[in-house]
Amino acid sequence: MFLASIGAGADVLGAFSSHCESGLTLARVAMAQRDVYWLLTEQGGVQAEPSGGLYYRAASKAEMPVTGDWVAARVVGEGQAMVEAVLPRKSMLSRRAAGRREDEQALAANVDVVFLVCGLDGDYNLRRIERYLALVEGSGAATVVVLNKADLCGDLERRVAETRAVARRAEVVTASTLAEGGLEGVRRYVGAGRTVALLGSSGVGKSSLANGLLGEARLATREVRVSDSRGRHTTVRRELVVLPGGGALIDTPGMRELQLWVGAESVEAVFDEIQEAAERCRFRDCTHRGEPGCAVAEAVERGEVDAGRWASFQKLQAEAEWHETRVDPLAALARKRKWKAIHKQIRMFNKGFR
């Protein structure tokens, strides 16, 4: 069964069972461009549009079909279909859309493993890796950090050690599309029934990595600038392709700007050593911003928590908290009450020393 090879397991078939009597067809979204989709079915590929009912039921743009979604479609002609429903997603990669509005931009759905690709050339950046880790943390997918272009790195062991220090629980592997056997570390995460997605900045080699896994130069690639190792957008849309031997791969365009669409708990999970230190703070709801008895500040002073990690945590945490208050008015009220209680505790503490 073709769809089973690209992830249609018992959960997908169970979710689709309620649509069988309506004469609908199970399909997976291989590409989504505005309101036009390319679907993969057991009978082959079809072009599709959303039905009026789907538009009506969608509470936001993020609920419309995206690459990787499983959908119930109605075939209406030769190679044509209408998407009637989006099946429940087991994972969802999203970021905050560009602009001033607080809108969610869905990147890909139903991904099992996200490859966070980082080039080991002039564009290597630990702080960017932390930001990507926070984005994937709440998605429901597993994370693997792929240090690509290993053949260009003069001190590979040091780079791997630095990356593992910030990746924490996520796996870290190296890759090279030029060296013999350079993709073995990546290949063990792909297989029949599994979906992997490539995420990273322009120029890190995502399309080259995808071509290596596909065994052919199917996706276009470009050279990066020599001066700063930055690339231009080669992949211009999110596309799901079938891997040899089964499984699916979703290639995504490189992102110059990555604004988080996550809660504070996702950021805290990426910086777990800071959360461990926070449990020793004098105040239960310590914000680590000058309160007396702050164990986090003490850990930073002793070097137990890296100063760069601490600064990155503060930045991402503030961004996540701001996001929470914009999308959830109750969260904004709860945060206001929390700060009021914190300030009261600090005043009472200071009075004890007068």
N, C-alpha and C positions, 0 to 999 in steps of 0.2 A: 504494500500500500504506500503510494508516494507521499501522501500527507503525513503518514506516521513517521516516515524517515526525516521529515523536517519539523517534528514536534507535536503532531496530533496524537497525544496520549489519552489515557482514560478520562482525565479531567476535561480535556477539550471535547471529546466525544460525548461525555455526559452533559456538558453545557449546551451542546448543539442538539441533543435528543429532542428537546421541546420544539424545535423548528422543523423536524423531519416531516411531520404530517402536513405542513404548509407547502410542501414541494420545494423547499429551499435547498441550496447546495452549500456544503462546508467549503470555505476557501480561506487562504491566508493572504494578507496584503503584502505584496512584494515591493510596491512603490506607491507613494501618495504625493500627488502634486495638486495643491488646492483641492478641488472637488472631483478630481479624476484619479482613479486607482487602477493599478495592474494587479490582478488577483491570480493566485495559483490554485487550481482545483485538481481533482483526480483526472479529469478529462483534458487538462491543459490550461493555458493562460487565457484570461479574458479581461477586457477593459470594462470598468464599472464606474457608476456614479452613485451618490447617496440617494436614497428614496426620500420622499417628503416626510414620511413618518419618522425616519431617523433624524432628520433635521429638527423636527418638532420635539422629539424626546431629549435631544442633547442639551444639557444645561450649560455647557461651555464648549469652546472650540476643541479643548483637549479631549472631549468625549467622542469626537468624530474619529473615523478610522485613521490610524497611523501605520507606518511600516512595522511589520511584525504582528499586527493584530490578526486574530481569528474572527471571521465574520460569517454571517448567514446571508447568502446572496441568492437573488432570483435571476436565473438566466432568461433573457427576454429576446434573444436573437443570436445570430451567428457571431460568436466572440464578444457578445455584449451582455452586461448584467447590471442589476441594481442591488446595492448593499442595503439590506433591511434591518440588520442588527449587528452590533459589536458584542462578541462574547466576553465574559469576565476576564480581566487581565491578571496574570499571576505576577507580573513585574511591569514597571513603567519607568522609563528614563525621561525626566523633564528638567527644564531650566526656566528661569524667568525670561520672558520674551523681552527683546530690546524695546526701549522706549520708557516713558514715564508711567504707563499703566501697569498695574500689578496683574499681569496675565501669564498663564502657564503655557509654555511651548512644549508640546510632547515631542520627544526625539525618537523613541522606539519602544515597542511593547513586547512582552513575552520573551524576554532575553534571559538565558540561564547564566551566562558568564559575560562580563564586560571586560574587554582588554583595554586598559588605560595605557595608551601608547605614548612613550616619551623618547625622543631622539637623543642619543648619546653624542651629540655634536654641540654646537654653540648655543642651542636652544634648550639645553637641559635646565630644569627649574624645579626645585623641591617644593616651593610654595605653591606652584601650579598643580603639582601632583596632589597636595593636600586638598586643594579646592575640588579637584575632580573626585577624590575619594569621598568627600562630603556629599557631592552630588549623587554618587552611586549608592551611598550608604542606605538611604531610605527607599531605594527603588525596588528591592526584593530580589535583585540579582547578585551573584557572587562577583568578586573583583579580583582581577589579576593585573598587576603592573608589569607591562612589557617594556623593557629597556631595549629599544630598537637601535640599529646601526652600531652593534657591538664591535664591528670590525674597525670603526673609526675612533674607538676609545683607547687612550693610552694607559689608563689605570682602571680596568674594568672592576677589579675587586673592590676598590674604594667606592666607586659609584654604586655598586650593588649594596654595599654596607650602608651607605648614606640613605639609599632608597628604602631599604628594609627598616631603618630607624624611624621613618615617617609612615611607611605603609602599615606598620604594626601587624594586624591580623591578616592582611591581604598578602597573597602570594606574589613573589617577585621573580620574573624570569628574564633572560636575555635572548635577543634574537638578531639575526642578520640574514638579509635576503641574498647576500653575495657569498657568504661562507658556506661550504659544504656542511650539511647537517645543522645549519643555523636556525632552523625553525622547529627543531625537535622539542624544545621546551614548550612551545606554543601548541603543537599538534596534539599533545596529550589531553588538552581541554576540549577538543572538538570531537564529534562523533555523531552517529545516527541518532536522531531524535533530539539533538541539542542545538540551541541557537546561541551564537556568540556575536557580540557587537564590538566594533572598534570605535574608540573614543579618544580624541586628542587634538592638539593644535595642528594648524596647517604646517606641512613640511616634516612631520615626524615619521612619515613613511607608512601610513595606514593602507593606502592603496597598493603599495608594493608588497606589504605584508599579506594583504588579501589575495593578490595575484599568486604569491608563493603558496598559499594554502589551497588555491584553486588549481594550481598546476599549469596556469596559462595567463598570458597578459590580457585579461579581459577588461580590467579597469584602467583608465588613463592615469599616467603619472607625469610629474614634472620635476625638474631640478630645483633645489632650494638656492637662495642667495648665498654666495660664499661669505659675504661680510658678516651676517648674523644667523645663518642657517635657517632663516624663515622661508616658508613656502607660500605659494599662491594656492587659492582654492582650486584643486583639481576635481574632487568630488563635489558636485553641486546639489545633490539630493541624497536622501537616505534610501538605500536600496538593499533588498534582501536577495541574496544569491544562494543557490543550492551548491553545497560542497560535494566533491567526489567521495563516494562511500557513504553519503548521507549526512544530515545535519545542515544547518543554515548559517550564513554569515551576513551581518548587517554592517555595511560601510556607511560612515556618516561624514558630512563635510567638516573640515577643520574649523574650530571656533576661535576667533580672535578675542571674543568677549564671552565670559562664562559667569552669568549671574545665577546665584543659587535659588532653587525652588525647594527648600528643605526646612525642617524645623530645627530648633536648637539641639534636640536630642541626637540628630544625625551628626552634627559637628562634634558634640561631646564624645560620640562613639569613635570618631577618627582620632581624637586626642585623649585616649583612655588613660594615659599616664597622668595627665592634668586632673582628670576626674578622680583618680586614686588619691592624689595629693589633696584634693578638695574635701575628701571625706574626713580629713584631720583638722579642717578649719574650725575655729572657735565658734563661729556662728553657722548654724545649719544652712541658712540661705545666703551665705557669703558670696559676694559678686567678684571677689578678688581684685578690687579696685581701691585699695587703701584701707580696708577694715583692719583693726588690730587682731592679731592672732590668726592671720591668713596663712595657712600652710602652703598654699600655692606660691605666694610671694617668697616665702622662706626657701621653698624647693628651687625656685629660679635663682635666688642668691647663692645657694650652695652648688648650683650646677646640675642638680638632679633632673631639672626640667630645662631643656634647651631654650635659650632666650628667643631664638628665631621661631621656634615652635610656639612659644607663649604669645609672641606678637601676632603670629598667623592665626592662632586660636581666637584671640581677642577680636581680630578683624572679621573672621568668618562668623563668630558667635553674634557679633553686633548686627551683621547682615541678616543672619537667620532670625534673630529676634525682631528686627524691623519688618521682615517678611511676614512673620507670624501675626504681628499686630495689624498689618495692612489687610490680611485676608481673614482674620478672625477677631472681631471686635471684643469678644469675651476674653481672648488672650491679652488684648491690650489693657482691659480693665484689671485682669489678674496681675499683670506686670506692674501696673501703677500701684496697686495695693501692696505688692511685694516690696517695692522700693520704699514706700511709706513706712512699712514695718522695719526695714533694714535701717533706715535713718533714725528711727526711734530707738532701736537697739544700740546704735553707735552713740547717740546722745546719752543714754543711760549708762553705757560703759564709761564714757569720758567723765561723767559726774562722779563716778566712784574714785577717781584719782585726784579730785579737787580737795 
